[in-house]
Amino acid sequence: MIRECFITAILLCLCFLTIPVVSICEEIRKEGWPVPDLNGLIPYTITLQTSDGVEKMVEKFYTSDGGHVARVSANGRVFAFVIDRDREPPIDYLLLDVDGSGKFTKRLKPGETYLIPDWVFR
Protein backbone atom coordinates (compact mmCIF):
# COMPACT_ATOMS: atom_id res chain seq x y z
CA MET A 1 0.00 0.00 0.00
CA ILE A 2 2.74 2.49 0.93
CA ARG A 3 4.70 1.51 -2.16
CA GLU A 4 1.66 2.13 -4.41
CA CYS A 5 1.12 5.57 -2.87
CA PHE A 6 4.81 6.39 -3.35
CA ILE A 7 4.74 5.33 -7.01
CA THR A 8 1.55 7.34 -7.59
CA ALA A 9 3.13 10.41 -6.00
CA ILE A 10 6.20 10.08 -8.21
CA LEU A 11 4.06 9.70 -11.33
CA LEU A 12 2.04 12.79 -10.42
CA CYS A 13 5.24 14.78 -9.90
CA LEU A 14 6.52 13.67 -13.31
CA CYS A 15 3.27 14.73 -14.92
CA PHE A 16 3.56 18.21 -13.43
CA LEU A 17 7.15 18.48 -14.69
CA THR A 18 6.08 17.75 -18.26
CA ILE A 19 3.24 20.30 -18.31
CA PRO A 20 4.54 23.64 -19.63
CA VAL A 21 4.22 26.53 -17.24
CA VAL A 22 2.48 29.54 -18.75
CA SER A 23 3.19 33.00 -17.45
CA ILE A 24 0.04 34.99 -16.82
CA CYS A 25 2.06 38.12 -16.13
CA GLU A 26 2.91 38.99 -19.71
CA GLU A 27 0.85 39.35 -22.84
CA ILE A 28 2.28 39.48 -26.36
CA ARG A 29 0.54 41.30 -29.22
CA LYS A 30 2.39 41.11 -32.57
CA GLU A 31 0.83 44.33 -33.86
CA GLY A 32 1.81 46.14 -30.65
CA TRP A 33 -0.12 47.72 -27.82
CA PRO A 34 -1.25 51.35 -28.14
CA VAL A 35 1.21 53.74 -26.48
CA PRO A 36 0.09 56.79 -24.53
CA ASP A 37 0.03 60.15 -26.31
CA LEU A 38 2.37 62.44 -24.40
CA ASN A 39 2.09 65.42 -26.78
CA GLY A 40 1.71 68.63 -24.82
CA LEU A 41 2.50 66.99 -21.48
CA ILE A 42 5.44 68.17 -19.40
CA PRO A 43 7.22 65.67 -17.15
CA TYR A 44 6.78 66.31 -13.43
CA THR A 45 9.91 64.32 -12.63
CA ILE A 46 12.91 62.97 -14.51
CA THR A 47 15.09 60.31 -12.91
CA LEU A 48 18.45 59.03 -14.15
CA GLN A 49 19.67 55.62 -12.98
CA THR A 50 22.43 53.28 -14.04
CA SER A 51 20.91 49.92 -14.89
CA ASP A 52 22.43 46.98 -16.78
CA GLY A 53 25.51 49.12 -17.46
CA VAL A 54 23.61 51.94 -19.18
CA GLU A 55 22.13 55.19 -17.96
CA LYS A 56 18.35 54.81 -17.89
CA MET A 57 16.03 57.83 -17.90
CA VAL A 58 12.51 57.68 -16.47
CA GLU A 59 10.25 60.64 -17.29
CA LYS A 60 6.92 60.75 -15.43
CA PHE A 61 3.89 62.63 -16.74
CA TYR A 62 0.48 63.34 -15.22
CA THR A 63 -2.36 62.53 -17.60
CA SER A 64 -5.58 64.48 -18.06
CA ASP A 65 -7.67 61.55 -16.79
CA GLY A 66 -5.99 61.56 -13.34
CA GLY A 67 -3.33 58.92 -13.93
CA HIS A 68 0.30 59.05 -14.83
CA VAL A 69 2.64 57.58 -17.41
CA ALA A 70 6.37 57.00 -17.25
CA ARG A 71 8.46 56.93 -20.43
CA VAL A 72 11.60 54.81 -19.97
CA SER A 73 14.62 55.23 -22.25
CA ALA A 74 18.32 54.45 -22.42
CA ASN A 75 20.90 55.67 -24.92
CA GLY A 76 18.22 58.06 -26.20
CA ARG A 77 15.94 55.17 -27.19
CA VAL A 78 12.48 54.73 -25.67
CA PHE A 79 11.93 51.07 -24.83
CA ALA A 80 9.12 51.10 -22.24
CA PHE A 81 6.06 52.92 -20.97
CA VAL A 82 4.65 52.43 -17.48
CA ILE A 83 0.92 53.13 -17.22
CA ASP A 84 -0.95 53.83 -13.99
CA ARG A 85 -4.48 55.19 -14.40
CA ASP A 86 -5.12 56.04 -10.73
CA ARG A 87 -1.67 57.09 -9.38
CA GLU A 88 -2.00 54.45 -6.67
CA PRO A 89 0.28 51.42 -6.35
CA PRO A 90 0.58 49.06 -8.01
CA ILE A 91 1.02 50.22 -11.59
CA ASP A 92 -1.55 48.97 -14.09
CA TYR A 93 0.91 47.62 -16.66
CA LEU A 94 4.20 48.17 -18.48
CA LEU A 95 4.64 48.16 -22.28
CA LEU A 96 7.96 47.00 -23.70
CA ASP A 97 9.48 47.30 -27.20
CA VAL A 98 11.48 44.07 -27.22
CA ASP A 99 13.07 44.36 -30.68
CA GLY A 100 13.45 48.08 -31.46
CA SER A 101 10.70 48.05 -34.08
CA GLY A 102 8.81 50.89 -32.40
CA LYS A 103 6.00 48.46 -31.58
CA PHE A 104 5.44 47.86 -27.89
CA THR A 105 4.52 44.20 -28.26
CA LYS A 106 4.98 42.95 -24.69
CA ARG A 107 2.65 43.98 -21.86
CA LEU A 108 3.74 43.16 -18.31
CA LYS A 109 1.56 43.21 -15.22
CA PRO A 110 2.52 44.71 -11.83
CA GLY A 111 5.54 43.14 -10.17
CA GLU A 112 6.87 41.53 -13.35
CA THR A 113 10.54 42.29 -13.93
CA TYR A 114 12.22 43.07 -17.23
CA LEU A 115 15.68 43.65 -18.64
CA ILE A 116 16.63 46.51 -20.92
CA PRO A 117 16.33 45.00 -24.42
CA ASP A 118 19.56 44.21 -26.28
CA TRP A 119 18.74 46.58 -29.17
CA VAL A 120 19.08 49.56 -26.81
CA PHE A 121 22.80 48.81 -26.36
CA ARG A 122 23.59 48.78 -30.12
BELJO-V105630 format. One record per residue. RES is the residue in one small letter. PHI is phi in whole degrees, -180 to 180 (NA if undefined). OMEGA is omega in radians with two decimals (* if undefined). Layout:
# BELJO-V105630
{{RES:PHI:OMEGA} {RES:PHI:OMEGA}}
This chain:
# BELJO-V105630
{{m:NA:3.14} {i:-64:-3.14} {r:-64:3.13} {e:-64:3.10} {c:-64:3.13} {f:-63:3.13} {i:-64:3.10} {t:-62:3.12} {a:-62:3.13} {i:-64:3.13} {l:-63:3.09} {l:-64:3.11} {c:-62:3.12} {l:-65:3.09} {c:-62:3.13} {f:-65:3.11} {l:-71:-3.12} {t:-90:3.12} {i:-81:-3.13} {p:-66:3.11} {v:-92:-3.12} {v:-106:3.10} {s:-80:3.07} {i:-97:-3.09} {c:-90:3.14} {e:-127:3.09} {e:-128:3.14} {i:-110:3.07} {r:-133:-3.06} {k:-55:-3.11} {e:-79:3.10} {g:92:3.07} {w:-91:3.10} {p:-66:3.13} {v:-97:-3.13} {p:-68:3.08} {d:-87:-3.11} {l:-101:3.13} {n:-58:3.12} {g:83:3.12} {l:-93:3.12} {i:-111:-3.12} {p:-64:3.07} {y:-89:3.04} {t:-155:3.06} {i:-130:-3.11} {t:-121:3.05} {l:-111:3.13} {q:-138:2.97} {t:-95:-3.10} {s:-143:-3.13} {d:54:3.09} {g:80:3.14} {v:-135:3.10} {e:-80:-3.11} {k:-104:3.11} {m:-112:3.08} {v:-119:3.12} {e:-108:-3.12} {k:-108:-3.09} {f:-127:2.94} {y:-81:3.10} {t:-105:-3.09} {s:-67:-3.13} {d:-92:3.07} {g:94:3.10} {g:-105:2.98} {h:-148:-3.12} {v:-131:3.02} {a:-115:3.05} {r:-102:-3.05} {v:-113:-3.13} {s:-140:3.03} {a:-149:-3.08} {n:53:3.13} {g:74:-3.10} {r:-116:3.12} {v:-76:3.14} {f:-123:-3.12} {a:-154:2.96} {f:-129:3.08} {v:-110:-3.06} {i:-114:3.09} {d:-141:-3.03} {r:-75:-3.06} {d:-121:-3.14} {r:64:3.12} {e:-113:3.09} {p:-64:-0.07} {p:-84:3.06} {i:-63:3.09} {d:-79:3.12} {y:-169:3.10} {l:-128:3.08} {l:-104:-3.05} {l:-131:3.01} {d:-92:-3.00} {v:-81:-3.04} {d:-125:3.12} {g:80:-3.11} {s:-79:-3.04} {g:89:3.07} {k:-99:3.13} {f:-91:-2.94} {t:-88:-3.12} {k:-110:3.11} {r:-119:-3.12} {l:-109:3.11} {k:-91:-3.11} {p:-53:3.07} {g:87:3.13} {e:-76:-3.14} {t:-95:3.12} {y:-146:3.01} {l:-109:3.03} {i:-65:-3.10} {p:-60:-3.11} {d:-58:-3.07} {w:-62:3.14} {v:-67:-3.09} {f:-81:-3.10} {r:-79:*}}
